[in-house]
């Protein structure tokens, strides 16, 4: 594949094309040239060049099957777009027989420097690899259209995301406050799932009441259980050694709580076997 | 979550039974000591990752220092729902609200597993 050639010169400027062009397509004349002399200054220098690798192929390819049209209003080099009535329309028909034909249009030679043109060329050469026809149409209102086109593939700028519905304040303090409230309500939901019977309760205060009651009941249960355990523990002073560990073994399959409720009394009874219990615990973990 | 709670359960059961055995060797025991042992072993089973367990552990570690402070705090704390919750969750007096809710969720989880394990131990010992 031969590299495509760009002609950068605006079409009245005496900018010689430094590239070796195999062929420069004949331009259709500018349809309408207004009174502004700025056009000559390079406002709407539109030039398209197609370079095919083979000269003969290029010579054959003026078949008018593909239409390239650019119409732009030349704002001049200074960009005086408001009053400028210059519209240059340039039509370009080309057909390339081989797939290698490239074309680059530059609507403003001043705005479009070489690097931009090359980028444009590269992006287009990807597209036209498979297709022999190229159709590009651009109607530019200002002279900067060329650069706008070339900057099209760039991703759009990201913007600050504000989650504010209608009527909500958008200053940073209220936003932070809203985020905090969202976090808290999310936590409250988790707590609601934890506390049984708390899902039906509506209202933050009632939910908190439920949570407080549940914690208090749990703590009271712990208290009650420790009372009972104390009683059992004091009773168990002597007969602990009578625990047959084999009797406890079958029940150790039930739950993890049961397992360590059953295994631990062995250690409790025989304090010397703590290493064994460590091993057991390690296995269960 | 299930694996974590089962790990905590086994650790708690091990520590609690160990401390029960120690208590058994002492001359006089009461239910408060058993309760203390239960809370301490629960907190040490959870470890120092959680703020409430850290509060329990530090409270136990310097119990004599805190005795006067606790009395003062109890008098000065105003009555509100959040105040109640703060009082219930250990270490809750110094947390912000979001952390308080977070710790409360973990504390409830641990309390439920603690109650279950203690019930199991009681069943075993009483039968």
Interface residues (C-beta under 8 A of the other chain):
Chain A: X180 X183 X184 X187 X188 X190 X191 X194 X195 X205 X208 X209 X211 X212 X214 X215 X216 X218 X219 X221 X222 X223 X225 X226 X227 X228 X229 X230 X232 X233 X234 X236 X237 X248 X255 X256 X257 X258 X259 X260 X261 X262 X264 X265 X267 X268 X271 X277 X281 X284 X285
Chain B: X6 X7 X9 X10 X11 X13 X14 X17 X18 X20 X21 X23 X24 X29 X30 X31 X32 X33 X34 X35 X37 X38 X39 X81 X82 X84 X85 X88 X89 X97 X98 X101 X102 X104 X105 X107 X108 X109 X111 X112 X113 X114 X115 X116 X117 X118 X119 X120 X121 X122 X123 X124 X125 X126
